[in-house]
């Protein structure tokens, strides 16, 4: 049965979204502070402009292959929830529960961390608010919750506006660097006496750089969460995901080129916020506030996307009997009326627990995000075997090599992340172990 345009009568989602929203939510769910913060640490690890750009291109290719696989999954099984839906379909209820619950919990933690970080930038711009960061973070989430309660049309338009502002701001940064930065760049190169740290490329440095860029690209799959609400997923999802990917790649590469143009390598290697340092060199100390304001807007866009897509996971889990059945309720505006407030509430709980707690949970969540990728690519391979007759209007090019490449690459990344952050990996493993008794409890109450 297809979702109707009257969700209040049957608790189904509205099918009103199109390509514009799909591109906007892909950009909004992917581009955050990473592109402005990570160039410095990546330069510290790699120390060579060509190598830096090469690694960015390599991860861009990984994201493209992942997009191609996810388009097939999203069109073949056009339901809300992305990785949860595919894992449940391919591997059964328990696998779906593990992927869905941990995806929801991890995104809730990431939402809390993002809202808290945004409140810290507000405090930098308005010092009189310092000390009230937690209150401001809660207020941000409550305001976004009210926005989403109004309905899907309003929330989707807000996402489109935020993503447009974010993209325009980053393109403007690139233009400013090349138009106004020529003299600054040349002078800075002459005056810099420090030497770039070039200790030779090590495997550890390369792995670190790959991980940093990998984190920056997380979110390329966001449009798939809304396949059920797309007016024509067969036509729109490929355009949304490929268009979003292309814009993200162009933005990321141009921003890196602009930063490398302005900041000499020794300066870039010491930079914690490379974009702000570049603007400061061009316009002076006070101009750094412009980047701080842009960071705040950028984070708002990604938090809004998270508040929007995270409830869709609970909605689908509830529909499949793997969460509270009340999670399937949808209000007249097309918003999951229980799952959305519950997701916001969970993020608020993490905020109240403190930024360090939500930040640690965000680190742990990274493991679950990558496990989500793994489960998606594995689901594609398994469904091709178990359901060969399933209609597939879109098939990933280069099958089975493409899904195997990204599956193995994701596994390698997961192993590397576990080695780099063993503490978080142990916690993630603990969550996986605890998920089974929780799954049994949920199934028991849904049967009774």
N, C-alpha and C positions, 0 to 999 in steps of 0.2 A: 504493500500500500504506500503510495506517495504522500508525503506531508502536504497538508492543505494550506490555504492562505487564511484559515480561521483557527488558529491554534487554541484559542480559549475554549473551544467546544470539544477538542479531542487531544489536547496536550501534545500537539505536534508543532514542529518548528516552521517558521515562515520561509518560503522559497523565493526570496527577493534580491539576493546578492548577485553581483556581477563581477566583471573583470576589474573595474576600477577599485572596488573594495578588496578583491583578492590581491592585487598588487600593493595596495596600501597596507594591508595587514601583514603581508610578507615583509615589507620594508619596516613597518612599525614593530613587528615581532622580532626583527633581527638586529637592526642598527640601534645600538644603545651608546654607552660610553666607551666601549672597547676600541673603536676606531680612533678615538681621541686620546685614549690612555695607553694602548698597547704598543704603538710605534717605538717608544723609548726602550722598554724592556726587550723588544724584539731586536732592535739595533744593538743593544748591549750583548745579546746572545750571538748575533750573526756578523755584525760589524762591516758588512759589505752591501752597498745599495742594490747591486744586481741579484745577490743571493736573497736579500730581503724581498724584493719584488717577485723573484722566482717562487718563493715559498707561498706568498699570497696567491699567485696564479695557481699553484698546485692545489691549495685548499679550495680555490674557486672551482677547479675541475671536479674535485670530490663532491662539492655541493651540487654541481650540475648533474652529475651521475645520480646523486641522491634524489634530486628533483624528478628526473626521468622515471625512476622507480616509483616514487610516491604518486606521480600522476596516474600511473597504471592502477595503483592500489585505490586511490581516491575516486577514480571513475568506475572501477570495477565494483567497489563496495562504497557507494556514496552516502556514508552515514557520518554523523557528528562524532568526533572523538579521536580521529587519526590513529595513532599507534595502538591504542587500546582496541579499537574495532578490528584492525587487521590481525592482531595477536589472538584475540578471542575467536575469530573466524578460522584461523589457520591451526591453532594449537589448543583450543578449548578454553573452558571457563577459568581454570586456575591461572593459566598463563595470561589471559586477558585481565584477570583481577590484579595480578602482580604488576603488570605494565600500567594499567589504568590507575590503580590506587597510588602507586609511587610517582607516577607522572603528575597526578593531581596534587599530592602532598609536596613534591619538589617544586612545582610551579607556584604553589601557595607561599612557600618559603622565599622563592625568587621574587615574587610580587612584594612581599614584606620588605625584603632587602632593597628592592628598587625604590619603594615609597620612602623608606628611611633615608636612603642616599639622596633622593630628591629633596627631602626636608633639610638635609645638611647643606645643600647648595642654596636653598632659600635663606638659611641662616648666614651664609657667606655674603649674600646680597643684602640682607637686612639683619645686621648684627643684633638688633634689639630682640629678635626671635630666638637667639641662641639659648639653649637649655630646654627648649620646647619641641625638640625634633620629633620625639615619639608622638606627641599630641598632634603635630602637624601631619605626620605620616598617617595616623589613623584618620584624620580629617580628609586627607587626599583620597584614601580608599573609600570612605563613606560617600564622598562627593562623586567619585566614579561609579560607585554602586547605585546611587540615585540616578545618574545619567543612564546607566544601562537598564535600570528598571523601567524607564520611560519607554524603551523599546529598541528593537534591532535597527530600525531606520535611523534613529537619532544617534545611537552608538556607532553605527557603521560610518555615518557622515562625519562624526567627530574623529574617528580613526583616519579617515581620508584626509581631513584637514591637518591633523597632527603629522601624518606621514609626509604630506606635501610640504609643510613648513620645514620639516627635518631635511628632506631632500634638497630643497631650495637653499637652506642654510649651509649645507655641506658643499654644494656647487659654488655658492658665493664665497666660501672659504677658499676654495681652489682658485677662483678668479682673482681674489684679493692677493693671494700669495704670488701669483705670476705677474699681476699688473703692478703691485706696489712693493713687491719684495725683492726686486732685482738688485737695487743698490744696497739694501740691508744685507742680503745674502753675500754679495761680494765683499763688503766691508767686514762682515763677521768671519769669513774665511781667512782674511788677512790678519785679523786681530787675534784669532784663536791660536793659542800656543800649546794647548793640551793635545795629546795624541789619542787617537781612537784606540780603544782596547781591542787588540787583534792577537789573541792567543792561539789562533788556529781553530778551525771549525771542529767541534767535537760532536759525537752522537747525542750527548746530553743536551747541548745547546740547540741542535737542530730539532730534537724532540720537544724541547721547551717552546721554541718558536712555533712549531706546528700546532702544539696544544693551545697557545695563546690565540693564534689565528682561528683555530677550530672553534674556540669559545665565542669569538667575535662573529662567526658565521651561524651560530646556533639560532634557529628560528626560520631557516629557509623553507621549512615544511609547513609553516603556520596556516597557510590557506587551506590545507587539507582538513583542518578541524571543522571547516564550514562547508564541506562538500554537500551536506544534506540541505543546507540553506541556500545553495546556489541555484539560480533559476534554470541554468542549463550547464551542469558540471562537465558534460562531454565536450562542449564547446569552450567553456570559460576557464576550467581548471588549468589546462595546459597554458593558456595565454596568461593567466594570473601568476602561476608559479614560474614559468620561464621569463615572463616580463619582469617580475619582482627580482628574480635571480640576476638578470642582466643589469638592472639598475643598481643593485647592491654591488655587483662586481665593478661596474664603472665608477661608482662613488668611492669604493674602497681603494681601488688602484689610483685614481686621481688624487685622493687625499694623501695617500702615501707619497706619491711623486711630488706633490706640493710641499709636504713636510721635509722631504729629502732635499728639495730645492732651497728651502729657507734655512734649515738647521744643518750646520756641518756635523759630521758624524760624531766627533767628541762631545758636542753639545747635545745632540739627540740622544746619545747613550746615557746621559745623566738626567734626561727629561722624564718627569712623572706625568706631565700633561702636555704632550708635544704640540698640539694644536694651539693651546693657550700660549705657550712659549713662542710659537711662530708669530701669532698676532701681536704679542707684547713687543717683539723685536721690531715689528713694522710700525705700530702706533703708540707704543709706550705702555707704562705699567697699568694705567687705569683701564686700558682696553681689554685686559684679562677678564674683566667682569662680563664682557660680551660673550666670551666663550662659556663662562660659568652659567649665564642665563640660557645659552643654547643647550648646555648639558642638561639643565633642568627640564627644558622642553623635550629633549630627546628621551630622557628617562620617562617623562609623562606618557609619551607615545608607546613605549614598550610596556609600561605598567597597564595602560589602558587595553592593549592587545591581550595581555595575560588575564586581566579581569574578564575579558570577553570570551577567550577560548577555553579557559580552564573549566568553567561550569559544563561545557559540552561533554567533557569526559564523564562527569558524574551523571549527566542526563542519560547517556548511552548505557552506562553501567546499571543505572536504575531500571532502564527498559529491559535489560537482559537478566534481571534478578540478581545482580552482583553488588547492589547498593540499595539504599532505601527506595522503595517504590515512589515515594513522594518526590524524589529527584526528577521525575519525568514531567512534573507540572510546568506548564508554560503560560505566561500571562498574555493578555490581549496584544501586547506589543511584540511578542515573539521572544521574550527573555525567559530562560529557565528560572521560574519564580522561587524555587527552593534551592537549587544548585548554585545559583549566582550569589545570593546572600550568604550561603554556607561557605562558599569559597572565599568571599571577602572576610567573613568572620575568622576563618582559619588563618588568613594572612595577618589579621589584627592580633590574633593570639601570638603569632611569631613576633610581631612588633613589640608587644607588651613584654615578651620574654627577653627582649634586648637585641641590639643590632648584632652583637657577637654571636648570639644563638642563631638568629635568622641567617647571618652570613655563613656560619658553619653548615647549617642545613642547605644553604645554596650550593656550597662546595660539594656536599654529599649528593645533592640533586643532580649535579653534573654527570655522575655515574649513571643515574637512572635515565637521563636524557639520552646518553649514548647507548644504553641498553635498549631504549625505545627505538633508536635507529636500527640496531642489530635485529630487534624483533620484527621491524617493518620489512627489512630486506629479506630476512629468513621467511617471513610470511608470504612474500611474493613468490619465492622459490617453491615453497611448500604448496601453495594454492595452485600453482601451475601444474603440479603433479596430482594433487587430490581432487581438484575441480577443473579438469582440462576443458570441459564444455561450458564453463561460466563465460557469459558474454564479456568480451574485453574490447571496447571501442578504441582504446589506446593500448598499445603494447610497447614496452620499453625497448628501444633499439639496442641491438647487440646482446640480446638475451642468449644464453645465461651469463655471459661474461661480465656485463655491467653490474647486475646485482651481486655477483660474487666478488667483484673488485671492491665495491663499497662495503660489503659485509666484512671482508677481510681487513680493509682499511679501518673500519670502525672497531673491530676486535683489537687491532694493533694499537689504536688510540686508547682503548679502554685499558689494555695492559700497561701502556706507558703512563697513563694517568694514575693507575694503581701503584706503580713503582714510585712515581713522583709524590704522591699524597697517600701514603699507606694508612694514615689515621682515618681519613674520610672513606677509604675503600673498606676498612673494617666495619665502620658504621653502616655503610651501604649493604654489606653482606649481612649484618645483623638485621636490618630492615627486611631483607629478602627472607631470612629464616622466620622472622615473626609474621610474615605475611600469610603463611599457611594456616596457623590457628585463627588468624583474623578472617581469612577466607571461609573457614569452616563455620565460624560464628555467624557471618553474614548469610551464608547459605541456610543455616539452621533457622534463623529468624525469618527469612523469606519463605521458607516452607511451612512455618507454623502459622 
